[in-house]
Amino acid sequence: MGRVAFLGLGVMGYPMAGHLQAAGHDVVVYNRTSAKAEAWVKQHGGAMQSSPAEAAADADFVMACVGNDDDLRSVCTGDNGAFAGMKSGSLFVDHTTVSAAVTKELHDAAAEQGVGFIDAPVSGGQAGAENGVLSVMCGGSQADYDKAEPIIGAYARICRLIGPSGAGQMTKMCNQIAIAGLVQGLSEALHFADKAGLDGKAVVEVISQGAAGSWQMSNRFETMLADEFDHGFAVDWMRKDLSICLQTADENGASLPVTALVDQFYKDVQNLGGGRWDTSSLIRRLRALN
């Protein structure tokens, strides 16, 4: 068992840190809003600190799951950042979905201090984090990955080293690109079924067993039919992720026409007041058009 610091106790980080504590690790948490850290300690035990540097002091592993590039920089760098408190030979594992550029920046900064760095974004949403069945895609050295994988296993169904630093973030971009098209396709299918006077549940029960089946279809069709979107991964965060995908595509020459279109559809959802709705709310946009 290791000494672990966990930075960021949002809808993903809170249960992930809990799984680490339950697995027998000595966990210290930090959250920008201290009330969330206090609630976590009350529920799970462990300890909390008032800065990333203090949380990271003497930790063997520092895990982070925050919001975006700027949030990650703020918990890593500066006098109060995690890197200032980390000991040589320790390992930073970043579960945030961020750009490959900030990953390289922080990987290099960690290396200068003798600290390992793994980019390890996750897929599976809030339910996956709560149930400990996340998919984790990693970038970094084989040696660092081999150290991190048993720790990550506390909340992962699958964890895989994809390639060198940045490969995990690139893989997460592939994940979000695929999801964007899937959710739009499912939304259109359910909307079409409604307009055709079909029983949407019966339709999905049949087509989900064939080539059209997907995780999104199995796990989201009922709430989509019920027009309920107060769960899962928020539209605001999806647009943040898709902006990273589209910017990276401009840099590497990939063509993402469907992704760019769905990103604009999510903008429409935001304009409907749905920034915090689940990403399956794309169907709400279609309903609003008719």
Salt bridges, closest charged atoms under 4 A:
ASP26 OD2 - ARG3 NH1 3.28
ASP60 OD1 - LYS87 NZ 3.12
ASP70 OD1 - ARG73 NH1 3.29
ASP71 OD1 - ARG32 NH1 3.47
GLU105 OE2 - ARG73 NE 2.96
ASP108 OD2 - LYS104 NZ 2.91
ASP108 OD1 - HIS107 ND1 3.26
ASP227 OD1 - ARG284 NE 2.93
ASP227 OD1 - ARG287 NH1 2.76
ASP230 OD1 - HIS231 ND1 3.82
ASP241 OD1 - LYS240 NZ 2.95
ASP263 OD1 - ARG239 NE 3.04
ASP268 OD2 - ARG285 NE 2.88
ASP278 OD2 - ARG220 NE 3.44
ASP278 OD2 - HIS231 NE2 3.96
